[in-house]
Amino acid sequence: MIKYKLFCKNCDKNFDSWFASSIEFEKIKRMKLLNCHQCNSKNIVKSLMAPNILNSKKEEKLIENKKHSKIKNKIREYQKFIKKNFEYVGDNFAYEARTLHYSKDKSKKNIYGNSNLKEVKELKEEGIETEIIPWVKDLDN
């Protein structure tokens, strides 16, 4: 589809119209099926148009912000699920994970908390299942 800005030479009005292609526009014009919406004149020509492309930093930043917002919302969904289904253990995550892993009581409970990369690496080396999930602070109140 292509959109043209059209101009009526009879009543000096501008209007937009969509066409399947530039060839289709020429075909409709030749067949005299193109008319002005105001005065019904067939004396229609294409006027100058600017291409519709992204070229400004502002538009690029707007698109980037939309992507960032979408990712942030997905992280918030994960956070909501984790808060609902896991127990928060704070800064004792590594200790609590080891306690659960090595305990004789094999009833699994899910935990989440704070840890550093070194502790997470050590937990994984011990065969303790852990994941790092980015956390977004909820400042939108």
N, C-alpha and C positions, 0 to 999 in steps of 0.2 A: 504494500500500500504506500502511496505517496500523497502528501498533502500540498496543495498549491494555494497560494494567495492569488485571487482573481480580482480583476478590475472591470467594471462596466463603463465603457466609454460613453454611454448614453446618459446615465444619471450620476456618474462619478462616485459610485459606491464600491467599497472593497469588501470581499467576503472570502472565506476559506472553503475548499472543497477537497474531498478525498477521491483518489482514483486508484485502480488496480496497478497501473503503471503509467509511465509517460506516454507510451504508445497508445494506451487506452484513452488518455486525455485527448490526444490528437485525433483519434478515431471519432470520439464523441463530438468534438468541435467540428470536424469535417461533415458529420451527419447532421449538424445544426440542432443537436439535442441539448446543448449547453445554453442556459439562459440566466438572466439576472433575477435574483429573488425579489428585488424591489420593483423594477419596471418591466420585467419580462422580455427585455431586449436580448438579442442574440449577439450583440456587439461586445463580446467578452474577450479579454486578453489576460495572460499571466502577468503578474506584477513581480517586482524584485522581491526575493526572499533570502533570508539568512539561514544557513544550515543549522540544524539543531544538534549541536555536539557539546560534549563536556569539555570545557577549556579553562575554566576558572578554578583557582585554588579553593574558593569557597564551596563550589559544587562538589569537588573531590573530597573536601573535608566533611561535607554533609553526608556523602555516601559512606565514608570511613566511620563516621559517628553512628550511622545506622547499623553497620556491621558490628561495631563494638558493643552497641546496645543489645543486639540479638545474642551475642556470645555471653554478655553479662546476665541476661535473663535466663539463659540455659544453665549457667552456673548457679544462679539462685534457685532454680528448680531442683538441682542436685542437692544443694544445701538444705532445702526444705525437707527433702526425702531423708537425708542423713539425720537431721535433727529429730525427725519423727520416729525413725527406726533404729537409731544407734544411741548408745549412752556416752555422754561427754565425760572424758577423764582428764581434761586440761593438759597441763605440762607433764603429767605422769604417763603419757601414751606409751613410750617404750617399755617402761616397767610393767604397766597393765597388760600390754600385748604379750610380753614374756610370761607373766603370771598365768594368763589364760592358756597360752600355748603349752606350757609345761605342767599344768595342773592335771591331777588324776580325774577330776570332774570334767567330762568331755561335753557337757552341755554348752553349746556355742552361744556366746552373746556377742553382739556387734558393738564395737567401741570406736570413738573418734576423739581426736585431741591434737595437741601440738607436739611437734618433734622437729629435730634438725636433720639435714641430709645424711650426716654421719650415722645417726641412730637408725634411720630408715634403712640405710645400706647394711648395717650390722644385723638388723632384724631379718632382712631378706636372705643374708648369708646363712642365718640360722634356720631358714626354711619357714619363717613366720610371714604369712601373707599380709602385705601392707600395700597401700597405694597413696600417692600424693595427689591431693585434689586442690586446685586453686580455690581460695576463699575470698569472697567479696564482702567487704563490710557494708552493712545496710545503713547508709547515711541519708536515704531518701525520705526522712520523716518530716 
